[in-house]
Amino acid sequence: MKQSSSTESGLDITITFSDSRQQFRWNGTSDSLLEFAESRGIEVECLCRAGECGSCRTKLVEGEVEYHQKPAINPGRGYCLMCISKPKSNLILQR
């Protein structure tokens, strides 16, 4: 039996973009944090959309993400690649 991740289990997750002070509820319909941000008017530079270039690397101020595929590059401690990640908990992203 497959375990549900937090993004599928209906948990109430809030995404906060600290620079703009905008806050949104994660609805689980976006494929990634990048898609979620773009659909809400948050500009994120992204060249590859595949976890390979690092252009969408974003400071993860608080919270945890999960990747739907293994990143080709290591974003570094305290950062995430928005193009291939989803929230596991409430997030504060420096954006």
Secondary structure in CASP SS format (residue, H / E / C, confidence):
PFRMAT SS
TARGET T0000
AUTHOR 0000-0000-0000
METHOD secondary structure of the structure
MODEL  1
M C 1.00
K C 1.00
Q C 1.00
S C 1.00
S C 1.00
S C 1.00
T C 1.00
E C 1.00
S C 1.00
G C 1.00
L C 1.00
D C 1.00
I C 1.00
T E 1.00
I E 1.00
T E 1.00
F E 1.00
S C 1.00
D C 1.00
S C 1.00
R C 1.00
Q E 1.00
Q E 1.00
F E 1.00
R E 1.00
W C 1.00
N C 1.00
G C 1.00
T C 1.00
S C 1.00
D C 1.00
S C 1.00
L H 1.00
L H 1.00
E H 1.00
F H 1.00
A H 1.00
E H 1.00
S H 1.00
R C 1.00
G C 1.00
I C 1.00
E C 1.00
V C 1.00
E C 1.00
C C 1.00
L C 1.00
C C 1.00
R C 1.00
A C 1.00
G C 1.00
E C 1.00
C C 1.00
G C 1.00
S C 1.00
C C 1.00
R E 1.00
T E 1.00
K E 1.00
L E 1.00
V E 1.00
E E 1.00
G C 1.00
E C 1.00
V E 1.00
E E 1.00
Y E 1.00
H C 1.00
Q C 1.00
K C 1.00
P C 1.00
A C 1.00
I C 1.00
N C 1.00
P C 1.00
G C 1.00
R C 1.00
G C 1.00
Y E 1.00
C E 1.00
L E 1.00
M H 1.00
C H 1.00
I H 1.00
S E 1.00
K E 1.00
P E 1.00
K C 1.00
S C 1.00
N C 1.00
L E 1.00
I E 1.00
L E 1.00
Q E 1.00
R C 1.00
END
